[in-house]
């Protein structure tokens, strides 16, 4: 009887250990749990971190992430509205918003990633098909003028509507209407990279070169125009300066000549004979040289002074 009691006590201890081991579970921060009984969900999801109880053996816990997860799609070759093929590489952030729905509709993250690929890739393809290339490659804060100078393919005369960021937001809005039925919240969708296919890339490079040449020619033309304008201004100002200087020189020279004439006049008025004699001597110095021969008339002023010198 005593042995039976000991066995019973040992059994109770083992049962208590099993109940404690399988009946309690610790939920980590950033996790959430759905309790299932024979595969069927029981109650609401457990989202608070800490120690929780479940029926041992009968109930099981399905653990899911509560934090934000990353979906990274494969690059796809998609035609745009203007029939240009591009590679689009897209990524997205999502999280499990309702663990119970997620368990019932998706069951695990691997299937969720595959489901998101179908939803997001299809939505991205639809949006790319509806937009021209300029809308896909430009950022939403770029203007059409900036695009014409910085990108090879631009559409002159077409007003931008969305831009890459706008298209990403539209993809998220459309896809996020589908994901809640799977217990998934789609936080955002981002176009990581847009690239041209090989058959288009060479044409793009040619357009880029042509665009740069056009811009360079325009800049050179503007520079030549500014150069001509500057040279014209310099030449005009130079002529004005020279004209002003010549006018001042003529004015100064005229004043000097007038002053000299005045002085000559005053000197002549004091002694006209002496003044005439002096001017005649100056003329002798200029006219007569070592081998100079003069033929003078008898009434010449030069001859008059020479005759007075000779005493005749």
C-alpha positions, 0 to 999 in steps of 0.5 A: 500500500505504501508503494502504491502511494509512492507511485501515485505521488511520483505520478502526480509530481511528473504530471505537475512537471508536464503540466507546467512544462507544456501548460505554460509558455513565454511570449517574447516581445515582438511576437504574437501567438494563436492557440490551436486545439486539434488544429482549430484556433481557440480564442483571440490571438495573444499579443502581450509579451509574458507568461501565458497558460494553455491546456497541455497536450491538447492545445498548441501555440502558433507563433508569428512575428509582430514586427515589420517584415520585408518583401523583396520581389524579383526584377520584372521586364514590363512595358510602359504606356509609351511601349518602352520595356524597363526592368522594375525592382520593387520592395515592400514592408508589411506586418501581420495585423491579424494573426488569426486571419493570417493563420487561417488564410496563409498559415506561414510567412513563406506562403505570405511572401508568395502571396505578396509577390502575386498581389504586388507584382500584378499591381506594379505591372498594371500601373507601369502599363498605364504610365509613360516612362517619364513618370516612372523614372522621375522623382515626384519633386522633379519638374518637366524642365529638370527631366529634359536636361537630366534624362535621356528620354523626355516627353516635351509638352506632356505634363507630369502627373505621378512620378515614381513616388506617386506610382509607388503610393498608388500601388500600395493603396491598391494592394493594401485593399486586398491584403487585410483579408489575409491578416496582412497590413501593407505598410509601403511599396518602394520602387528600388530600381528602374533600368532599361533593357539592352535593346533600349539602352543604346538608344537612350545613350544616343538620346543622352549624347544628342541632348547634351550636345544640344545643351552645349550648343545652346550654352555656346550660342548664349556665350557668343551672344554675351561676348558680342554684347560685352565687346560692343559695350567695350568698343562703344565706351572706348569711343566715348572715352576717346571722343571725350578726350579728343574734345578736351584736348582740342578745348585745351589746345584752343585755350592755349593757342588763344592764350599764346595769341594774346601774349604775342599780341601784348608783346607785339603791341609794346614794340612792333619793330622789335617783335618783327625783327625777332620773328625775322631772325627766327625765320633766318634760323629756319630758312638759311642753312650751310648750303642755302641760296636765297633769291629775294626781291628788293622789297622782301622783309628778309632782304630789308634786314640784310640790307640794313646789316650791310649798311646800304 
